[in-house]
Amino acid sequence: MFEQVNATPTAQSDSECHNDGPRVGQDEPVRVLVAPDSFGGTMTARQAAEAVATGWRRQAPDDELVLRPLSDGGPGFLDVLNTAIGGEYVKVAIPDPLGRDTTGSVLRVGDDGYVESADATGLHLLTKAERDPKITTSYGVGLLIAAAVDTGAHRVVVGLGGSATNDGGAGMMAALGAVALDGAGAALPYGGAALVSCDRLAGVPALRGAELVIASDVDSPLTGLHGASSVFGPQKGATREDVLLLDAALARWAEVLVRDLPGCPPDLATAPGAGAAGGLGAALLALGARRESGIALVRDLIGLDAALDATDLVVTGEGSFDFQSLRGKVAAGVAAGAAERALPCLVMAGQVSVGRREAAAAGIEAAYSVADELGSAQAAIDAGASGLTRLAERVAREWSRR
């Protein structure tokens, strides 16, 4: 579990308090809960929390800081859980999105096995030039799930997010024993584009009765204007033509799953969350998985509510605070918990593209950008943790009362 961190005294600067600062006495230290997500491939959630704490300590050494790094199921999911609730890592040899050898992990905690899909499909595993969702695969996720089942897990929780794939989970299915075939009976190659030629599904996924749980806050459907290909495809390297091809391919894949997989939801293509992680959500739903809010699951496991009950000010953050952040991601989940307690909630992000009115509607008092602090998005990326530390020092001058 996390320990409370009390700041080490350093030199203070003379600064005025922000009028909207926390409602504590003039001479009382502020109790600050620091609960960020990871910052893309720049910082893990734990590193981001520590960077914020370092900057805050420099300006407000008497404030009481409690660090609760978070994840909504995307990159850093296992690290956040392991830090909070322990468990044992099981290393697994898996292919990356392009089929190259890499290593992933299963976190075993009691009868549960936790899997982070980004271990096998993460965008961070590819260079920008390598991004091509027409050919990337989720095969490694299937091997991670199989490894969790092999360890004896009765429940396998799969965190979804940050993927470089758009194959609807076809690779994952193949690794579990259900292979997509074309009209001639040949197994389809890796990638989402090949699913246009999907004719049938051969084999049965080997899960040995294990319960599957999806940990994700993406509510996008599999196909259509708000589906996996249209919303997330471009950031994975898809052109406009690619998006149209991939959307048609996923529509065909959904038809095959509904027809050939017993128990598959008939509305799979439009089911909320089916579009998560390039359609991995759809494949898991087809296998009978139950979908849970990733941030709610993590929030419960790490005791975030108890920490919220004992704080004056909440700070969260992520790499890019944009419109997707307001659709159930970490920042929105933390802000909702703060709003329930009438606590001010601040966001510190690498970049901010959410307007003040939209942020306020989500319960966020103010959002601060490292890019604005340092002058550009590239400067923020290059600075990494030091940029976030510098921003936190400035925010502390505005919000801490000594």
C-alpha positions as CSV (number, residue, x, y, z in Angstrom):
1,M,0.0,0.0,0.0
2,F,1.1,3.6,-0.4
3,E,2.4,5.5,2.5
4,Q,1.5,9.1,3.3
5,V,4.4,11.4,2.2
6,N,5.2,14.4,4.4
7,A,7.1,17.1,2.6
8,T,10.8,17.8,3.5
9,P,11.2,21.5,4.5
10,T,12.9,23.6,1.8
11,A,13.0,27.3,1.2
12,Q,9.6,28.9,0.6
13,S,8.8,31.7,-1.8
14,D,6.4,34.5,-1.1
15,S,3.2,33.9,-3.1
16,E,-0.4,34.8,-2.9
17,C,-3.1,32.2,-2.4
18,H,-5.5,31.4,-5.2
19,N,-9.0,32.7,-4.3
20,D,-10.4,29.4,-5.2
21,G,-7.9,27.4,-3.1
22,P,-8.8,24.7,-0.7
23,R,-11.1,25.6,2.2
24,V,-8.7,25.2,5.1
25,G,-7.4,27.5,7.8
26,Q,-4.7,30.1,6.9
27,D,-2.1,28.3,9.1
28,E,-3.2,24.7,8.4
29,P,-1.3,22.5,6.0
30,V,-3.3,21.4,2.9
31,R,-3.9,17.7,2.6
32,V,-3.3,16.9,-1.1
33,L,-4.3,13.7,-2.8
34,V,-2.1,13.1,-6.0
35,A,-3.9,10.6,-8.2
36,P,-2.7,10.7,-11.9
37,D,-2.8,8.3,-14.7
38,S,0.3,7.5,-16.8
39,F,1.6,10.1,-19.2
40,G,1.6,8.1,-22.4
41,G,5.1,6.6,-23.0
42,T,6.7,9.4,-21.0
43,M,5.9,8.5,-17.4
44,T,4.2,5.7,-15.6
45,A,1.4,6.8,-13.2
46,R,3.8,6.3,-10.3
47,Q,6.5,8.4,-11.8
48,A,3.9,11.1,-12.6
49,A,2.7,11.1,-9.0
50,E,6.2,11.4,-7.7
51,A,7.0,14.2,-10.1
52,V,4.0,16.2,-8.9
53,A,4.9,15.5,-5.3
54,T,8.5,16.7,-5.8
55,G,7.4,20.0,-7.3
56,W,4.7,20.5,-4.6
57,R,7.2,19.9,-1.8
58,R,9.5,22.6,-3.1
59,Q,6.8,25.2,-2.8
60,A,4.7,23.9,0.1
61,P,6.9,21.8,2.3
62,D,4.3,21.6,5.1
63,D,1.5,20.2,3.0
64,E,0.6,16.5,3.5
65,L,0.8,14.6,0.3
66,V,-0.8,11.2,-0.3
67,L,0.1,9.5,-3.6
68,R,-2.4,7.2,-5.4
69,P,-1.2,6.4,-8.9
70,L,-4.2,5.3,-11.1
71,S,-5.0,3.5,-14.3
72,D,-8.3,2.9,-16.2
73,G,-7.0,-0.4,-17.6
74,G,-4.6,1.0,-20.1
75,P,-0.7,1.2,-19.8
76,G,0.4,0.9,-16.2
77,F,-2.6,-1.1,-15.1
78,L,-0.6,-3.9,-13.5
79,D,2.0,-1.6,-11.9
80,V,-0.7,0.4,-10.2
81,L,-2.4,-2.7,-8.9
82,N,0.8,-4.4,-7.8
83,T,1.9,-1.3,-5.9
84,A,-1.4,-1.1,-4.1
85,I,-2.5,-4.7,-3.5
86,G,0.7,-6.8,-4.0
87,G,0.5,-10.1,-5.9
88,E,3.0,-12.1,-7.9
89,Y,4.1,-11.5,-11.4
90,V,4.3,-14.3,-13.9
91,K,6.4,-13.5,-16.9
92,V,5.2,-14.7,-20.3
93,A,6.9,-14.7,-23.7
94,I,4.6,-13.1,-26.2
95,P,4.7,-11.4,-29.6
96,D,4.4,-7.6,-29.9
97,P,1.9,-6.1,-32.3
98,L,4.1,-6.9,-35.3
99,G,4.9,-10.4,-34.1
100,R,8.3,-9.7,-32.7
101,D,9.4,-11.4,-29.4
102,T,8.7,-9.5,-26.2
103,T,7.7,-10.2,-22.6
104,G,4.4,-9.6,-20.9
105,S,3.2,-10.3,-17.4
106,V,0.2,-11.8,-15.5
107,L,-0.3,-10.4,-12.0
108,R,-1.7,-13.1,-9.7
109,V,-3.6,-11.9,-6.6
110,G,-5.4,-14.7,-4.8
111,D,-7.7,-16.5,-7.3
112,D,-7.6,-13.6,-9.8
113,G,-5.2,-13.0,-12.7
114,Y,-4.8,-9.5,-14.1
115,V,-3.6,-8.9,-17.6
116,E,-2.6,-5.6,-19.2
117,S,-3.4,-5.8,-23.0
118,A,-0.9,-3.0,-23.7
119,D,1.9,-5.4,-22.7
120,A,1.2,-7.1,-26.1
121,T,-0.6,-4.5,-28.2
122,G,0.6,-1.2,-26.7
123,L,1.2,1.8,-29.1
124,H,4.4,2.4,-27.1
125,L,5.9,-0.9,-28.5
126,L,6.1,0.6,-32.0
127,T,7.8,3.6,-33.5
128,K,5.6,6.1,-35.3
129,A,6.8,4.7,-38.7
130,E,5.8,1.2,-37.7
131,R,2.2,2.0,-36.8
132,D,-0.2,0.2,-39.2
133,P,-3.4,-1.2,-37.8
134,K,-4.1,-3.1,-41.0
135,I,-1.4,-5.6,-40.0
136,T,-0.9,-5.3,-36.2
137,T,-2.2,-8.2,-34.0
138,S,-3.6,-8.9,-30.6
139,Y,-2.2,-12.5,-30.5
140,G,-0.1,-11.8,-27.5
141,V,-3.1,-10.8,-25.4
142,G,-4.5,-14.3,-26.0
143,L,-1.2,-15.8,-24.7
144,L,-1.4,-13.7,-21.6
145,I,-5.0,-14.8,-20.9
146,A,-4.0,-18.4,-21.5
147,A,-1.1,-18.1,-19.1
148,A,-3.4,-16.6,-16.5
149,V,-5.7,-19.6,-16.9
150,D,-2.7,-22.0,-16.7
151,T,-1.7,-20.5,-13.4
152,G,-5.2,-21.5,-12.0
153,A,-6.8,-18.1,-12.0
154,H,-10.6,-18.4,-11.6
155,R,-11.2,-14.9,-12.8
156,V,-9.1,-13.1,-15.4
157,V,-9.4,-9.3,-15.5
158,V,-8.1,-7.8,-18.8
159,G,-7.2,-4.1,-18.8
160,L,-7.8,-2.5,-22.2
161,G,-6.3,0.7,-23.5
162,G,-3.4,2.2,-25.4
163,S,-3.4,-0.3,-28.2
164,A,-1.7,-0.2,-31.6
165,T,-4.1,-2.8,-33.0
166,N,-7.5,-2.8,-34.8
167,D,-8.0,-6.5,-35.4
168,G,-11.2,-6.9,-33.3
169,G,-9.4,-9.3,-31.0
170,A,-9.0,-11.9,-33.8
171,G,-5.4,-12.4,-32.9
172,M,-6.3,-13.0,-29.3
173,M,-9.0,-15.5,-30.3
174,A,-6.5,-17.4,-32.4
175,A,-4.1,-17.7,-29.5
176,L,-6.9,-19.1,-27.4
177,G,-7.7,-21.7,-30.1
178,A,-10.5,-20.1,-32.2
179,V,-9.0,-19.2,-35.6
180,A,-10.5,-17.0,-38.3
181,L,-10.6,-18.7,-41.7
182,D,-11.1,-17.4,-45.2
183,G,-13.4,-19.1,-47.8
184,A,-10.7,-21.6,-48.8
185,G,-10.3,-22.7,-45.2
186,A,-6.9,-21.0,-44.7
187,A,-6.1,-19.1,-41.5
188,L,-6.2,-15.4,-42.0
189,P,-2.9,-13.4,-41.6
190,Y,-2.3,-11.0,-38.8
191,G,-4.1,-7.6,-38.8
192,G,-7.5,-6.0,-39.0
193,A,-7.6,-5.6,-42.8
194,A,-7.6,-9.4,-43.4
195,L,-10.9,-9.7,-41.6
196,V,-12.7,-8.5,-44.7
197,S,-12.1,-12.0,-46.0
198,C,-13.2,-13.8,-42.9
199,D,-15.6,-16.6,-43.7
200,R,-15.9,-18.6,-40.5
201,L,-14.4,-19.4,-37.1
202,A,-12.8,-22.7,-36.4
203,G,-12.1,-24.1,-32.9
204,V,-13.2,-23.2,-29.4
205,P,-11.4,-20.8,-27.1
206,A,-9.7,-22.7,-24.2
207,L,-10.7,-20.9,-21.0
208,R,-11.4,-23.8,-18.7
209,G,-14.4,-22.1,-17.2
210,A,-12.4,-19.0,-16.1
211,E,-14.5,-15.9,-15.7
212,L,-13.4,-13.0,-17.9
213,V,-13.8,-9.3,-16.9
214,I,-13.0,-6.3,-19.1
215,A,-11.5,-3.3,-17.2
216,S,-12.1,-0.4,-19.5
217,D,-13.9,3.0,-19.6
218,V,-14.1,3.2,-23.4
219,D,-17.7,2.9,-24.3
220,S,-17.3,3.1,-28.1
221,P,-19.1,0.5,-30.3
222,L,-17.1,-1.7,-32.6
223,T,-18.1,-0.2,-35.9
224,G,-19.6,3.0,-37.3
225,L,-18.8,6.7,-36.9
226,H,-18.0,6.3,-33.2
227,G,-16.4,2.9,-33.6
228,A,-12.9,1.6,-33.0
229,S,-11.6,2.3,-36.5
230,S,-13.1,5.8,-36.9
231,V,-12.2,7.2,-33.4
232,F,-8.9,5.5,-32.6
233,G,-7.6,4.3,-36.0
234,P,-5.9,7.5,-37.1
235,Q,-3.7,7.7,-33.9
236,K,-2.6,4.1,-34.8
237,G,-1.5,5.1,-38.2
238,A,-4.7,4.6,-40.3
239,T,-5.4,6.8,-43.3
240,R,-8.9,7.8,-44.2
241,E,-9.0,4.9,-46.7
242,D,-7.6,2.5,-44.0
243,V,-10.4,3.6,-41.6
244,L,-13.1,2.7,-44.2
245,L,-11.5,-0.7,-44.9
246,L,-11.0,-1.5,-41.2
247,D,-14.5,-0.6,-40.3
248,A,-15.9,-2.9,-43.0
249,A,-13.5,-5.6,-41.8
250,L,-14.7,-5.3,-38.2
251,A,-18.3,-5.4,-39.4
252,R,-17.7,-8.7,-41.1
253,W,-15.8,-10.0,-38.1
254,A,-18.7,-9.2,-35.8
255,E,-21.1,-11.1,-38.2
256,V,-18.9,-14.2,-38.0
257,L,-18.6,-14.1,-34.3
258,V,-22.4,-13.7,-33.8
259,R,-23.0,-16.6,-36.1
260,D,-20.3,-19.0,-35.1
261,L,-19.7,-18.4,-31.4
262,P,-22.3,-19.8,-29.1
263,G,-23.5,-17.2,-26.5
264,C,-22.1,-14.2,-28.5
265,P,-24.3,-11.1,-28.0
266,P,-26.4,-10.6,-31.1
267,D,-25.8,-6.8,-31.0
268,L,-22.0,-7.2,-30.7
269,A,-21.1,-4.5,-33.3
270,T,-23.0,-1.9,-31.4
271,A,-22.4,-3.0,-27.8
272,P,-20.9,-0.3,-25.6
273,G,-17.2,-1.0,-25.0
274,A,-16.9,-3.4,-28.0
275,G,-14.6,-0.9,-29.7
276,A,-12.1,-0.7,-26.8
277,A,-8.5,-1.5,-27.7
278,G,-9.1,-1.8,-31.4
279,G,-12.1,-4.2,-30.9
280,L,-10.5,-6.4,-28.2
281,G,-13.6,-5.5,-26.2
282,A,-15.8,-7.1,-28.9
283,A,-13.9,-10.4,-28.8
284,L,-14.0,-10.5,-25.0
285,L,-17.7,-9.7,-24.9
286,A,-18.2,-12.5,-27.5
287,L,-16.5,-14.8,-25.0
288,G,-18.9,-13.9,-22.3
289,A,-16.8,-11.3,-20.5
290,R,-18.4,-8.9,-18.1
291,R,-17.5,-5.2,-18.6
292,E,-16.5,-3.1,-15.6
293,S,-15.3,0.5,-15.4
294,G,-11.6,0.3,-15.2
295,I,-11.2,3.4,-13.1
296,A,-14.0,2.2,-10.7
297,L,-12.3,-1.2,-10.4
298,V,-8.9,0.4,-9.6
299,R,-10.5,3.0,-7.4
300,D,-12.0,0.3,-5.3
301,L,-8.9,-1.9,-5.1
302,I,-6.5,0.9,-4.1
303,G,-8.8,2.5,-1.5
304,L,-9.2,5.8,-3.4
305,D,-12.5,6.7,-1.7
306,A,-10.9,6.5,1.8
307,A,-8.1,8.8,0.5
308,L,-10.7,11.2,-0.9
309,D,-12.5,11.3,2.4
310,A,-9.3,12.5,4.2
311,T,-8.1,15.2,1.8
312,D,-8.6,18.9,1.1
313,L,-7.5,19.1,-2.5
314,V,-7.3,16.6,-5.3
315,V,-4.7,16.6,-8.2
316,T,-5.0,14.2,-11.1
317,G,-3.4,14.2,-14.5
318,E,-2.5,12.4,-17.8
319,G,-0.5,12.9,-20.9
320,S,-3.2,14.6,-22.9
321,F,-6.4,16.0,-21.3
322,D,-8.8,16.0,-24.2
323,F,-12.4,15.2,-25.0
324,Q,-11.8,11.4,-24.5
325,S,-10.6,12.2,-20.9
326,L,-14.2,13.2,-20.0
327,R,-15.7,9.9,-21.2
328,G,-14.9,7.8,-18.1
329,K,-11.1,8.0,-18.0
330,V,-9.0,8.5,-14.9
331,A,-9.4,12.3,-14.8
332,A,-13.2,12.1,-15.0
333,G,-13.3,9.3,-12.4
334,V,-11.2,11.2,-9.9
335,A,-13.1,14.4,-10.5
336,A,-16.4,12.6,-9.9
337,G,-15.2,11.3,-6.6
338,A,-14.0,14.8,-5.6
339,A,-17.3,16.4,-6.7
340,E,-19.2,13.9,-4.5
341,R,-17.3,15.4,-1.5
342,A,-17.3,19.0,-2.7
343,L,-13.5,19.0,-3.1
344,P,-11.6,21.1,-5.6
345,C,-10.0,18.9,-8.3
346,L,-7.1,20.0,-10.5
347,V,-5.7,18.4,-13.6
348,M,-2.0,18.6,-14.7
349,A,-1.4,17.2,-18.1
350,G,1.2,17.3,-20.8
351,Q,-1.3,19.0,-23.1
352,V,-4.8,20.4,-22.4
353,S,-7.4,20.7,-25.1
354,V,-10.5,20.7,-22.9
355,G,-12.2,24.1,-22.5
356,R,-12.8,25.6,-19.1
357,R,-16.6,25.1,-19.3
358,E,-16.3,21.4,-20.3
359,A,-13.8,20.8,-17.5
360,A,-16.0,22.6,-14.9
361,A,-19.0,20.5,-16.0
362,A,-16.9,17.4,-15.2
363,G,-16.1,18.8,-11.7
364,I,-12.6,20.1,-12.5
365,E,-11.7,23.5,-11.1
366,A,-8.7,24.1,-13.3
367,A,-6.5,22.3,-15.8
368,Y,-2.7,23.1,-16.3
369,S,-0.5,22.1,-19.2
370,V,3.2,21.3,-19.1
371,A,3.3,22.3,-22.8
372,D,2.1,25.8,-21.9
373,E,4.5,26.0,-19.0
374,L,7.5,25.1,-21.2
375,G,6.4,26.7,-24.4
376,S,5.6,23.7,-26.7
377,A,4.3,20.2,-26.8
378,Q,7.7,18.9,-27.9
379,A,9.4,20.7,-25.0
380,A,7.0,19.0,-22.6
381,I,7.8,15.6,-24.1
382,D,11.5,16.2,-24.0
383,A,11.4,17.4,-20.3
384,G,9.5,14.4,-19.1
385,A,9.2,14.3,-15.3
386,S,11.1,17.5,-14.8
387,G,8.5,19.5,-16.7
388,L,5.7,18.1,-14.6
389,T,7.7,18.9,-11.5
390,R,8.1,22.5,-12.6
391,L,4.4,22.8,-13.3
392,A,3.5,21.3,-10.0
393,E,5.6,23.9,-8.2
394,R,3.7,26.7,-9.9
395,V,0.3,25.1,-9.2
396,A,1.3,24.7,-5.5
397,R,2.0,28.4,-5.3
398,E,-1.6,29.1,-6.4
399,W,-3.4,26.4,-4.4
400,S,-1.5,25.8,-1.1
401,R,-2.2,27.9,2.0
402,R,0.5,28.1,4.6
